[in-house]
Amino acid sequence: MSLHHELVSLVSETNLEVSDLQISQLVEYVELLNKWNKAYNLTSVRNPSDMLIKHILDSLVVGPVLKGETFIDVGTGPGLPGIPLAILYPEKQFVLLDSLGKRVTFLKQVVFQLKLANVSPVLSRVEEHQPEHLYDGVLSRAFASLLDMIEWCEHLIEPGKGRFFALKGQIPQEELTQLPENVILEKCHQIVVPRLDGERHLIELKKV
């Protein structure tokens, strides 16, 4: 089965609405990731079919939960969850931040080939990134801990409005007990990724 058909089949197991153009863009992204991965080692997932589940679907299913219009994906790596979400929501803006040059080079190529007008790859360490405007949300998928995420990204969102969205496996109960006083747990969303083993949760934190 082609990647296109595989992805259509996977998306049909969710409540997401994804157009034919978006399916094509997502498949092209996976093909680019697979091609560049051989030289750049961008992800430990080697099989494009596995990428559809572990990278694309795993990123897309958090989309309906996101609040806001401007997001920064910190430690984005090869663009996860930022690129799939930017494809799904062309009306929202995504800054993709990574401190490794080869990843940002790859992201610039993706933006160019997929003509993504709503994505800005940025080469920087997160604590050194000073945006012109604060973001509505900070996204992270492979960040160390909630506490580190808050500490390093607190200057990126405004109190009362900004949210931290952390993609996790199991609910990090211990980390949630260590939140600083100015950050509260807004909601813990259970995320279902078709054909993926193991638990997935999106932790939504609010800066007060």
ChimeraX attribute file (.defattr): number of C-alpha atoms within 10 A of each C-alpha:
attribute: neighborCount
match mode: 1-to-1
recipient: residues
	/A:1	7
	/A:2	8
	/A:3	18
	/A:4	16
	/A:5	12
	/A:6	15
	/A:7	20
	/A:8	15
	/A:9	12
	/A:10	16
	/A:11	22
	/A:12	13
	/A:13	12
	/A:14	14
	/A:15	9
	/A:16	13
	/A:17	10
	/A:18	15
	/A:19	11
	/A:20	11
	/A:21	10
	/A:22	17
	/A:23	20
	/A:24	16
	/A:25	22
	/A:26	23
	/A:27	22
	/A:28	17
	/A:29	22
	/A:30	22
	/A:31	15
	/A:32	16
	/A:33	23
	/A:34	20
	/A:35	13
	/A:36	17
	/A:37	17
	/A:38	11
	/A:39	8
	/A:40	14
	/A:41	16
	/A:42	18
	/A:43	15
	/A:44	8
	/A:45	14
	/A:46	14
	/A:47	10
	/A:48	17
	/A:49	16
	/A:50	13
	/A:51	20
	/A:52	21
	/A:53	20
	/A:54	17
	/A:55	20
	/A:56	24
	/A:57	23
	/A:58	23
	/A:59	21
	/A:60	25
	/A:61	21
	/A:62	21
	/A:63	16
	/A:64	10
	/A:65	12
	/A:66	17
	/A:67	15
	/A:68	14
	/A:69	13
	/A:70	18
	/A:71	28
	/A:72	29
	/A:73	24
	/A:74	28
	/A:75	22
	/A:76	27
	/A:77	23
	/A:78	25
	/A:79	28
	/A:80	22
	/A:81	27
	/A:82	28
	/A:83	28
	/A:84	24
	/A:85	24
	/A:86	23
	/A:87	23
	/A:88	20
	/A:89	17
	/A:90	14
	/A:91	12
	/A:92	15
	/A:93	20
	/A:94	26
	/A:95	24
	/A:96	27
	/A:97	25
	/A:98	23
	/A:99	16
	/A:100	15
	/A:101	12
	/A:102	17
	/A:103	24
	/A:104	23
	/A:105	14
	/A:106	21
	/A:107	27
	/A:108	17
	/A:109	14
	/A:110	23
	/A:111	17
	/A:112	12
	/A:113	13
	/A:114	15
	/A:115	11
	/A:116	16
	/A:117	14
	/A:118	17
	/A:119	24
	/A:120	16
	/A:121	24
	/A:122	23
	/A:123	16
	/A:124	18
	/A:125	14
	/A:126	20
	/A:127	12
	/A:128	10
	/A:129	15
	/A:130	11
	/A:131	12
	/A:132	7
	/A:133	10
	/A:134	15
	/A:135	22
	/A:136	19
	/A:137	26
	/A:138	25
	/A:139	28
	/A:140	24
	/A:141	21
	/A:142	15
	/A:143	16
	/A:144	9
	/A:145	14
	/A:146	20
	/A:147	15
	/A:148	11
	/A:149	19
	/A:150	18
	/A:151	12
	/A:152	15
	/A:153	19
	/A:154	18
	/A:155	17
	/A:156	25
	/A:157	22
	/A:158	17
	/A:159	14
	/A:160	11
	/A:161	14
	/A:162	23
	/A:163	30
	/A:164	30
	/A:165	26
	/A:166	22
	/A:167	23
	/A:168	20
	/A:169	14
	/A:170	12
	/A:171	17
	/A:172	13
	/A:173	8
	/A:174	8
	/A:175	11
	/A:176	16
	/A:177	9
	/A:178	10
	/A:179	15
	/A:180	12
	/A:181	8
	/A:182	10
	/A:183	17
	/A:184	16
	/A:185	15
	/A:186	13
	/A:187	12
	/A:188	14
	/A:189	15
	/A:190	16
	/A:191	17
	/A:192	18
	/A:193	23
	/A:194	17
	/A:195	12
	/A:196	13
	/A:197	9
	/A:198	9
	/A:199	13
	/A:200	18
	/A:201	18
	/A:202	25
	/A:203	22
	/A:204	22
	/A:205	23
	/A:206	20
	/A:207	20
	/A:208	13
